[in-house]
Amino acid sequence: MNSAKKTATVSSVCKLLLNNNSFAIFAHTNPDGDTLGSCVALALALRSLGKSANLFCDMLPDAKLCNSFGEIGQFSQKFFGKYDMFVSVDCGDIFRLGEFASLYDNFGETLTLDHHGGEYFSRYNLVTNYASTSQIIFEVVKQLSVPIDDKLATYLYMGLCTDTGNFSHNNTDKSCFLMASVLCEHNAQMEKVNRVFFKDTTLTETKLLARALSRMRMYYDGKMALMYLTSADLRELGADFSATSGIVQYAINIDTAKAGVMMTEYAPNVFKVSMRGKDFSVRDICREFGGGGHLYAAGCMISGFLEDVIEKIVRVVGYTI
Ligand SMILES: [Mn+2]
């Protein structure tokens, strides 16, 4: 356990990085573009200063990402080596470190770089309310005068563009565009990042989407859109459960929809339900079924026969829509 937990600033973080020589850098479990891009960017910056830095994540990133961006293949699921300092990147709490949480918690010299405004769980904590952790890494890189080559620019851009939903979420502000313009100047591979994270799909994913779209049902004068996939659909199309992620967006994208629902049969007669709202809270609806989440993006699990589950959801949404 770390006893004294301190607030770190960009300057104090730069001193810590300069005063130590070897770093274990941890991404969060179920890694996204921000944690991956920020971890790699930090490792590249440290290495260019002559330091050693190794990358860890308790879930290995997608093979597609590793193939597209070589350094993402450097993450290890097994811990190895001896380090002066552990750095957690983009983790709002210690549990985000997954399998590495207790290893991390038992180490003395730990540093958090994060933007979720969460609690301090490291010895040193630089916690901001920025749109992405990559903006913290960018500030550190600038202060340390690390030269920004196209590779470093690309990984910084990866974090920035994924956590802002390609500069479309309401966390996108002037500082995001200013950072993007610097990264553009340093030849970040913006088109490639955009393609891999926002456009690429597999044929299976596309067929699964088509199946779900063909099942779209509208309720309450178009204010609610619902789709579903059964385990038989997944079997028939040879798809993993993970291939269904993001499909709910097509329900909420319907212009009249205030609530979008996507149900996937997870186990026989057990449905994983994802909901999205437009100026309409779906969190309380999901809580009603024992789930939870954010105000406009939430989920729950509901057991029952398909049509019964649909009827239950439609009824509960009907109370507030
Ligand atoms: Mn993030």
Residues whose N, C-alpha, C, O or C-beta is under 5 A from the ligand:
A	BS01	MN	D34 D90 S132 T133 D163
